[in-house]
């Protein structure tokens, strides 16, 4: 990339200090993973049944009557179930956090979540590209999702003037934006033929997963609603529209919530970005450092953390993506202590505070200039 760094790199300043930093974080993971077992298995199994129960209650309310208060309650319950399924269950299962159970319900490679994004695309652009190259400009496409300018190092173009309202629009349809993310449409401007070939190769899988979700939420369940409504004498149309509207509202609830949590995880004030030329063959301590400097936490209670899929512990998730997420609250104080002792900033704050800084970043970088976030990784050493 070749850009001049805009932010000094905090943290370990010698190879020896970097080694010590990495060893402490490695030891913390080992100490925690040896305790993973029956309690974690019970938790994820219970969560699966809770999701099924809440979803069933929501769908039952949408089916039984087109009465407006019931419709709203059904939509909210269904939306909550979708949030839990995508975040605390699906996202974490697909990271392989429960592969050790050898239970097909919790298998990371085969799990198909309730989203228009296919499991194969998600595992490629999220599990690998995003987690391996966190906030590395040009490699981690999750930094701005190919549509937003969030740092002064990204060249300004007139199209960014509309990115604030565009971000609000994307929030409503977030699962659809995620579904096509791996197709890299933004590269059409620089590599038209190569990108067209990529889109053509990926489109059959993307289309199949989209159609599966469309059939479930917008065809089959509304048809069931129309039949139930007919049986109870309310007519076909009322039941169909009630279920259709309820499913739309539930998906919007899930989309907006996941958008908020994910954006607060990497786009708040104080996040750092990195040059791709400086991360090849990096020391493990540098990798740990990037995960912390490129991530942000959100403070909250136990229920809040569950509803975010424990992505409110984004720092811990990026350090240990295959650790059962319910353990992040347990390791967070020790991670913070390690950071403090090694001079590494630990970015955390309440939801409203973090979200406000995200909004400021999006609006500010709609215009030329902005905050320089590119951070050099100090003292390259032989990788472990």
JOLIN-V80234 format. One record per run of one state. SS is the DSSP state (H for helix, E for strand, - for the rest). FROM is the first residue (numbers start at 0). LEN is the number of residues. If there is no record, write none. Layout:
ss->[SS;SS]
from->[FROM;FROM]
len->[LEN;LEN]
//
This chain:
ss->[-;E;-;H;-;H;-;H;-;H;-;H;-;H;-;E;-;H;-;H;-;H;-;H;-;H;-;H;-;E;-;H;-;H;-;H;-;H;-;H;-;H;-;E;-]
from->[0;6;7;14;33;37;64;67;94;98;101;103;106;118;132;135;136;157;172;173;179;180;183;184;189;191;231;235;266;272;274;275;278;283;293;301;307;310;319;324;341;350;364;373;375]
len->[6;1;7;19;4;27;3;27;4;3;2;3;12;14;3;1;21;15;1;6;1;3;1;5;2;40;4;31;6;2;1;3;5;10;8;6;3;9;5;17;9;14;9;2;9]
//
